[in-house]
Amino acid sequence: MRYREMRWPCDYPVLLLHGGQRASAVVVNVSSGGARLRTELAVAVGEVLTVDLGKRRFAGTVRWVRSGMIGLRLLTPLSKPDLATIRRGRENADAVTSGRWNTHLHELR
């Protein structure tokens, strides 16, 4: 049996870079090694995309494509801080650094 990483639901807008194209996308769920994204960008399985988080960029290989969604396997796993940022969402990204805690978020186990 193959081990599958824990995935967390999220709603994090990003920019996808592919060749000379730029397209908006939303990270729908994430793990340290991959993500499901909602996007209108037309890509094929096996292509390499760059996900732009604003301050950081990550490359990943498209593993599957289905009706406006793509599965992306990251070439380098996300660090714990980057994973936490995506899980919190962009609107909550400043909550911890400003001293405010978002108590309505719960970790899936």
matplotlib code that plots the C-alpha trace (Angstrom):
import matplotlib.pyplot as plt

x = [0.0, 1.3, 1.5, -0.5, 0.3, -2.2, -4.0, -5.7, -8.5, -7.8, -8.8, -5.5, -5.3, -2.0, -0.6, 0.5, 3.4, 3.7, 6.0, 5.1, 1.5, 0.3, -3.0, -4.8, -5.6, -6.8, -5.2, -8.1, -6.2, -2.5, 0.0, 3.8, 4.3, 1.5, -1.7, -5.1, -5.7, -8.7, -7.7, -8.7, -5.2, -5.0, -2.1, -1.3, -0.1, 3.6, 4.1, 6.0, 4.3, 5.5, 3.2, 3.8, 2.7, 3.8, 6.9, 7.9, 7.7, 7.5, 7.7, 5.6, 4.6, 1.0, -0.2, -3.8, -6.3, -10.1, -12.7, -11.0, -8.9, -5.3, -3.2, 0.3, 3.2, 5.8, 9.4, 10.5, 8.3, 6.8, 8.4, 6.2, 5.9, 4.9, 2.4, 1.0, 0.6, -1.3, -3.5, -4.4, -5.4, -4.3, -6.9, -5.5, -1.8, -1.2, -3.1, -0.2, 2.4, 0.2, -0.6, -4.2, -5.0, -7.6, -9.4, -12.0, -9.5, -9.0, -6.4, -7.6, -6.2]
y = [0.0, 3.4, 6.2, 9.3, 12.7, 14.5, 17.1, 20.2, 22.1, 25.8, 28.7, 30.4, 32.5, 32.2, 33.0, 30.2, 30.7, 28.4, 29.3, 32.9, 32.5, 33.8, 32.6, 33.0, 29.9, 29.0, 26.3, 24.1, 21.6, 21.3, 18.9, 19.3, 17.6, 18.7, 20.7, 20.7, 23.9, 25.4, 27.3, 27.9, 27.5, 24.7, 22.4, 18.7, 16.0, 16.1, 19.8, 21.8, 24.9, 27.6, 28.6, 32.2, 32.8, 36.5, 36.2, 32.7, 30.5, 26.7, 24.5, 21.4, 18.7, 18.4, 14.9, 15.1, 17.5, 17.4, 20.0, 23.2, 21.4, 20.3, 18.1, 19.3, 17.4, 19.8, 19.3, 20.4, 19.8, 22.9, 24.0, 24.0, 27.8, 27.9, 25.1, 26.9, 30.2, 28.5, 26.6, 29.8, 31.6, 35.0, 36.9, 35.3, 35.4, 38.3, 36.9, 35.2, 37.8, 40.6, 38.7, 37.9, 34.2, 32.7, 30.2, 29.0, 27.0, 23.4, 21.0, 17.8, 14.6]
z = [0.0, -0.9, 1.7, 0.8, 2.4, 4.5, 2.4, 3.8, 2.1, 1.4, -0.8, -1.7, -4.9, -6.9, -10.3, -12.6, -15.0, -18.0, -20.9, -21.6, -20.2, -16.9, -15.4, -12.2, -10.1, -6.7, -4.5, -3.4, -1.3, -0.5, 1.0, 1.4, -1.9, -4.1, -4.7, -6.4, -8.3, -9.9, -13.1, -16.7, -18.0, -20.6, -19.7, -20.4, -18.1, -17.6, -18.2, -15.6, -14.1, -11.7, -8.9, -7.8, -4.2, -4.3, -2.2, -3.2, -6.4, -6.7, -9.7, -10.1, -12.7, -13.8, -12.8, -13.9, -15.6, -15.1, -15.9, -14.7, -12.0, -12.1, -9.8, -9.3, -7.9, -6.5, -7.5, -4.1, -1.0, 0.7, 3.9, 7.0, 7.1, 3.4, 3.9, 6.9, 4.9, 2.1, 4.6, 6.4, 3.2, 1.9, 4.0, 7.2, 6.3, 8.7, 11.6, 13.4, 12.7, 14.0, 17.2, 16.3, 16.3, 14.0, 16.3, 13.8, 11.8, 12.7, 11.5, 9.8, 11.3]

ax = plt.figure().add_subplot(projection="3d")
ax.plot(x, y, z, "-o")
ax.set_aspect("equal")
plt.show()
